[in-house]
Each structure stands twice: as C-alpha cells, then as structure tokens.
Amino acid sequence: MTTPSPRDWTAPFAVAALAVAGVAMVGAIATAADTGPFAGRSPATSDGGGTNAGGAAPPIDHDDDATADPDADPADVQAAAAEAMADVTSVEFALELDGRPIFIDQFESIALDGLLGQFTVPRSAQASLDVEVDGSLRTRIGAIALDDEVWISNPVTGNFETLPAGYDIDPSRFFDPEQGWQPLLANLQEVALVEIDDRGGQRYHLRGTAPAAEVRNVTAGLVRDQDVPVDLWIHPHSWLVTAAEFTTVIDGGETHWTLELDRYGDRFEIEPPENLRVSP
C-alpha cells in the first residue's frame, strides 16, 4: 500500500472513516428512551466544509418516570442488559471526549472531539464528527457506511469521497451487537451497583471492569491492551444502556469518554451521499 504524504487529505480522512464508524459503534449497540434531544438531526449531511449536525453529547433532558429497585442484584441487572443489547436494531448516539487527544489518523494530526451518529441493522451507519486538525483548526466531517461501501466528506469542499482502495476496512462490522457492548456487558468483571441515579428517569448505575479485548472492540481499536473501569446507566424497564462513561490511558495521558444514547428502535434513513465526488 502506498503511504500517503502528511498533506494528502484523502488518505488521512479514509483512516478517519474507520474511526468514525468505529467510534460510532460505541453507541450503536447501547440504548436510551424512544424519543429525545437528538430528534430530527441528520448527522452525516454535508453543506460546504462540514456537516449540519452537532457532535458533542447533549444531556438527556426528558424524564420517562422510570423507577428502579434499589435492592436489585447487580448480577441480574448485568445479565438482563447483556441480553437486551443483543436485540438492538437501531440507535442514535452522541460521544464526547475530554483530555488527551484521540487521533484518528496515522500522522496524529486529526483529533476527535465528539460525534453524533445513527446506526441501523444490518450494516448501515452515518455520523458527524467534530475534529481538530493540527491542534488549531476545528471543523466537522461526515461519514456514511452502507454494506461494503464507505464515504467520508472532504473537510475543505464538503463533498463525500469513496473510501480509497488499499484500506481493508469494513466499518459495519463494528456495529454487530454480538461483537460490541453485548459481550462487554456479559464479560464485565467485579460488577457493583453504585446507586440509583436520576438520568432522564431512574437508572441502575453499574460499575465494573471491562477486559482489554472488549475495550478494543467497543473503541474500534483506538484503545488497546488495557482493562478499563466502566460506568453504565441501565434503564430499569428495557434493560438497555442509556449512558456510559470510562477513562482510557494512552501514552501516559488520560481521555474521558462520555456516551449518551437515544431513540432506540427508530427508523433512520441512511442513504448514499448526493454530493459524491467521482474520481476521474
């Protein structure tokens, strides 16, 4: 494979496409209430140099009046949540990162600040990423994955481009519930019920340690070789995860990940981009 030069935007943003769909996977297999603050937002649409939707995780400001049993066995909550995750068909998710930059290109020049995305089975996803380039330029890019096709928006023109040849990437595999949060929940170690939190209604707040292999899966390979303590907020009726937080360490620096999830089971129209640049 030909190594791109640091100023060849196409190849670095092809790598970004992997991270887009990959990090989006973090949310694609967890859940929240049926309606919420993300309603009507289309994460991967592009206009000019960026996308129209926001990337930072907004708060869940609606209240579904759910009530949780303070005497619930955390092992039972964990098992029920793992089973519920396996049945997820669609979700909208927002991710916010804080701390050490998480770079999504091989030159460590493109840092991910946050994203907003949608996923639907079997292999469709779209996302809007807030990124920082070279530590100074903040912009927004979009990504769409349909089956084996992946498109990423150019940060300058806003046009989408097909993922270039030479990258053996199938981002949709990261959205398989059987390879993401379902096994993470099933394999979570030292699980404890922290408390019952009011987070859009009462939620079970579980804490446990995720094995390194599961952490790598749910971060699309961006975080490797480390067990990570994870906080999860689980709906007491659907048993779906509505939020997750964890901190990773890369090169001695800590990054805090905050994930909010909403609109499970909603219908999302994920289609190829209209403003697609065709290579000569």
PLY file of the C-alpha trace (Angstrom):
ply
format ascii 1.0
element vertex 280
property float x
property float y
property float z
element edge 279
property int vertex1
property int vertex2
end_header
0.00 0.00 0.00
1.33 3.43 -0.89
1.96 5.59 2.16
0.28 8.99 1.75
2.10 12.21 2.43
1.02 14.13 5.56
-0.80 16.73 3.43
-2.70 14.24 1.28
-6.18 14.80 2.77
-7.81 11.85 1.04
-5.89 9.10 2.76
-5.92 10.54 6.29
-9.67 11.02 6.06
-10.05 7.50 4.77
-8.49 6.43 8.03
-10.88 8.82 9.75
-13.75 6.90 8.19
-12.65 3.85 10.12
-12.66 5.80 13.32
-15.98 7.46 12.51
-17.80 4.21 12.11
-15.70 2.53 14.72
-16.19 5.01 17.50
-19.79 5.36 16.48
-20.05 1.69 17.19
-19.53 2.52 20.82
-23.04 3.88 20.83
-24.59 1.74 18.18
-25.16 -1.14 20.50
-26.41 0.60 23.62
-29.70 2.42 24.23
-31.97 5.10 25.65
-35.60 6.24 25.59
-37.71 6.19 22.45
-37.63 9.95 21.86
-35.23 12.65 22.96
-32.95 15.58 22.28
-31.50 14.19 19.03
-34.84 14.17 17.18
-34.75 15.47 13.62
-30.97 15.76 13.37
-29.16 14.19 10.40
-25.55 13.56 11.38
-23.94 12.82 8.01
-25.42 15.51 5.79
-22.82 17.91 4.45
-23.01 21.54 3.35
-19.86 23.35 2.31
-16.97 22.42 4.56
-18.81 20.45 7.18
-21.92 18.70 8.38
-25.10 20.21 9.71
-25.46 18.23 12.92
-23.61 18.72 16.17
-21.09 16.24 17.55
-20.86 16.85 21.30
-23.02 14.75 23.59
-26.09 16.72 24.73
-27.75 15.97 28.04
-30.77 13.73 28.22
-33.30 16.32 29.38
-36.54 14.36 29.15
-37.91 12.28 32.03
-39.61 8.95 31.35
-40.66 8.44 35.01
-38.93 5.04 35.14
-38.36 3.60 38.62
-35.65 1.18 39.67
-35.41 -1.31 42.52
-32.65 -0.22 44.93
-32.33 -3.82 46.13
-31.75 -5.27 42.67
-28.94 -7.80 42.30
-26.25 -6.20 40.10
-25.55 -9.58 38.50
-29.19 -9.81 37.43
-29.12 -6.27 36.01
-25.90 -7.08 34.15
-27.33 -10.26 32.65
-30.57 -8.58 31.58
-28.69 -5.70 29.98
-26.40 -8.05 28.07
-29.42 -9.88 26.68
-31.19 -6.64 25.73
-28.11 -5.34 23.90
-28.16 -8.35 21.60
-31.57 -7.31 20.24
-30.74 -3.70 19.33
-31.87 -2.81 15.79
-31.18 0.95 15.66
-29.94 3.79 17.85
-28.80 7.40 17.83
-25.74 8.19 19.88
-23.50 11.08 20.90
-19.93 10.81 22.09
-17.81 13.46 23.81
-14.08 13.15 24.51
-12.09 15.17 27.02
-8.42 15.05 27.95
-5.60 13.57 25.91
-6.45 13.81 22.19
-7.62 10.66 20.46
-6.11 10.80 16.98
-7.89 9.15 14.09
-5.11 9.36 11.51
-1.68 7.79 11.31
0.08 11.17 11.41
-1.60 12.12 14.72
-2.82 15.39 13.25
-6.61 14.81 13.35
-8.07 14.62 16.87
-11.66 13.58 17.55
-13.58 15.91 19.90
-17.05 14.38 19.61
-19.55 12.83 17.29
-23.23 12.35 16.62
-24.32 9.24 14.76
-27.06 6.82 13.85
-26.97 3.09 13.25
-29.45 0.58 11.90
-29.17 -3.13 11.22
-27.84 -4.90 9.40
-24.88 -2.78 8.26
-25.79 0.90 7.94
-24.33 3.88 9.79
-23.89 7.62 9.45
-22.03 10.05 11.66
-20.94 13.65 12.04
-17.55 14.23 13.68
-16.19 17.32 15.35
-12.43 17.20 14.81
-9.40 19.38 15.45
-6.65 19.45 12.83
-3.04 20.16 13.78
-4.13 21.42 17.20
-5.76 24.56 15.84
-8.33 24.10 13.06
-11.73 22.91 14.27
-14.09 21.53 11.66
-16.78 18.95 11.08
-16.81 15.97 8.73
-19.39 13.34 7.84
-19.20 9.62 7.18
-21.66 7.11 5.76
-21.32 3.32 5.67
-23.68 1.09 3.70
-22.83 -2.59 3.43
-19.30 -2.65 2.00
-19.29 1.00 0.87
-17.86 3.82 2.99
-17.88 7.53 2.14
-16.14 10.34 4.02
-16.63 14.08 3.49
-13.72 16.25 2.45
-13.09 18.88 5.18
-12.47 21.61 2.60
-15.13 21.06 -0.09
-17.74 19.18 1.93
-18.10 16.65 -0.90
-18.13 12.99 0.01
-15.49 10.68 -1.40
-15.38 6.92 -1.63
-13.01 5.25 0.77
-9.85 4.82 -1.31
-8.57 1.42 -2.39
-5.84 -0.12 -0.28
-7.69 0.09 3.03
-9.12 -3.23 4.12
-11.93 -1.74 6.20
-15.50 -2.87 6.79
-16.77 -0.39 9.41
-20.19 -2.01 9.64
-18.69 -4.98 11.45
-18.15 -2.75 14.47
-21.91 -2.33 14.81
-22.59 -6.01 15.30
-24.13 -6.30 18.78
-22.52 -9.70 19.14
-19.05 -8.14 18.85
-19.52 -4.95 20.85
-21.34 -3.99 24.01
-23.25 -7.24 24.43
-20.08 -9.25 25.14
-18.64 -6.34 27.11
-21.65 -6.44 29.43
-21.56 -10.21 29.62
-17.83 -10.22 30.48
-17.79 -7.21 32.80
-15.83 -8.08 35.95
-16.28 -7.02 39.59
-19.72 -5.58 38.88
-21.31 -3.43 41.57
-24.48 -1.38 41.84
-23.22 2.11 42.68
-26.63 3.69 43.22
-29.90 4.58 41.56
-29.37 7.77 39.54
-31.92 10.15 38.09
-30.77 10.44 34.50
-33.92 11.08 32.48
-35.75 8.83 34.92
-34.27 6.37 37.40
-31.38 4.27 36.09
-29.28 1.48 37.53
-25.74 2.83 37.82
-23.43 -0.15 37.44
-19.66 -0.11 37.64
-17.32 -2.85 36.56
-14.05 -3.55 34.78
-14.10 -4.28 31.06
-11.43 -6.70 29.79
-8.91 -5.30 27.32
-10.26 -7.33 24.41
-13.76 -5.90 24.89
-12.44 -2.35 25.28
-10.63 -2.70 21.97
-13.85 -3.83 20.31
-16.04 -1.00 21.62
-13.46 1.67 20.73
-12.84 0.29 17.22
-9.24 -0.49 18.07
-8.43 3.06 19.20
-7.73 1.78 22.72
-5.72 -1.40 23.18
-4.06 -3.57 25.81
-5.79 -2.18 28.88
-8.58 -3.23 31.18
-10.86 -0.25 31.79
-13.30 0.57 34.62
-16.67 1.42 33.05
-19.74 3.18 34.48
-23.05 2.21 32.88
-26.54 3.59 33.31
-29.22 0.99 32.56
-32.94 1.51 32.06
-34.91 -0.47 34.67
-37.69 -1.46 32.24
-35.99 -2.08 28.90
-32.63 -3.09 30.46
-30.89 -1.09 27.75
-27.86 1.09 28.40
-28.70 4.79 28.24
-25.24 6.18 29.00
-21.68 5.07 29.58
-18.52 6.72 30.85
-14.95 5.47 31.06
-11.39 6.77 31.09
-8.58 5.38 28.97
-4.83 5.95 29.16
-2.68 6.34 26.04
0.99 7.38 26.23
0.51 8.37 29.86
-2.39 10.72 29.13
-5.99 10.19 30.24
-9.03 10.58 27.98
-12.54 10.63 29.39
-15.27 9.18 27.14
-18.91 10.19 27.70
-21.61 8.47 25.69
-25.31 9.31 25.57
-27.77 7.14 23.63
-31.31 7.72 22.48
-34.08 6.75 20.03
-33.63 3.00 20.08
-35.79 1.31 17.53
-36.40 4.48 15.50
-36.29 4.37 11.71
-33.29 6.19 10.23
-32.88 6.93 6.54
-29.25 6.15 5.76
-28.53 6.58 2.06
-25.51 7.20 -0.17
-24.46 10.87 -0.22
-25.84 13.05 -3.00
-22.78 15.31 -3.16
-20.41 12.50 -4.07
-17.14 13.31 -5.78
-16.42 10.80 -8.52
-12.75 10.06 -9.10
-11.59 10.50 -12.72
0 1
1 2
2 3
3 4
4 5
5 6
6 7
7 8
8 9
9 10
10 11
11 12
12 13
13 14
14 15
15 16
16 17
17 18
18 19
19 20
20 21
21 22
22 23
23 24
24 25
25 26
26 27
27 28
28 29
29 30
30 31
31 32
32 33
33 34
34 35
35 36
36 37
37 38
38 39
39 40
40 41
41 42
42 43
43 44
44 45
45 46
46 47
47 48
48 49
49 50
50 51
51 52
52 53
53 54
54 55
55 56
56 57
57 58
58 59
59 60
60 61
61 62
62 63
63 64
64 65
65 66
66 67
67 68
68 69
69 70
70 71
71 72
72 73
73 74
74 75
75 76
76 77
77 78
78 79
79 80
80 81
81 82
82 83
83 84
84 85
85 86
86 87
87 88
88 89
89 90
90 91
91 92
92 93
93 94
94 95
95 96
96 97
97 98
98 99
99 100
100 101
101 102
102 103
103 104
104 105
105 106
106 107
107 108
108 109
109 110
110 111
111 112
112 113
113 114
114 115
115 116
116 117
117 118
118 119
119 120
120 121
121 122
122 123
123 124
124 125
125 126
126 127
127 128
128 129
129 130
130 131
131 132
132 133
133 134
134 135
135 136
136 137
137 138
138 139
139 140
140 141
141 142
142 143
143 144
144 145
145 146
146 147
147 148
148 149
149 150
150 151
151 152
152 153
153 154
154 155
155 156
156 157
157 158
158 159
159 160
160 161
161 162
162 163
163 164
164 165
165 166
166 167
167 168
168 169
169 170
170 171
171 172
172 173
173 174
174 175
175 176
176 177
177 178
178 179
179 180
180 181
181 182
182 183
183 184
184 185
185 186
186 187
187 188
188 189
189 190
190 191
191 192
192 193
193 194
194 195
195 196
196 197
197 198
198 199
199 200
200 201
201 202
202 203
203 204
204 205
205 206
206 207
207 208
208 209
209 210
210 211
211 212
212 213
213 214
214 215
215 216
216 217
217 218
218 219
219 220
220 221
221 222
222 223
223 224
224 225
225 226
226 227
227 228
228 229
229 230
230 231
231 232
232 233
233 234
234 235
235 236
236 237
237 238
238 239
239 240
240 241
241 242
242 243
243 244
244 245
245 246
246 247
247 248
248 249
249 250
250 251
251 252
252 253
253 254
254 255
255 256
256 257
257 258
258 259
259 260
260 261
261 262
262 263
263 264
264 265
265 266
266 267
267 268
268 269
269 270
270 271
271 272
272 273
273 274
274 275
275 276
276 277
277 278
278 279
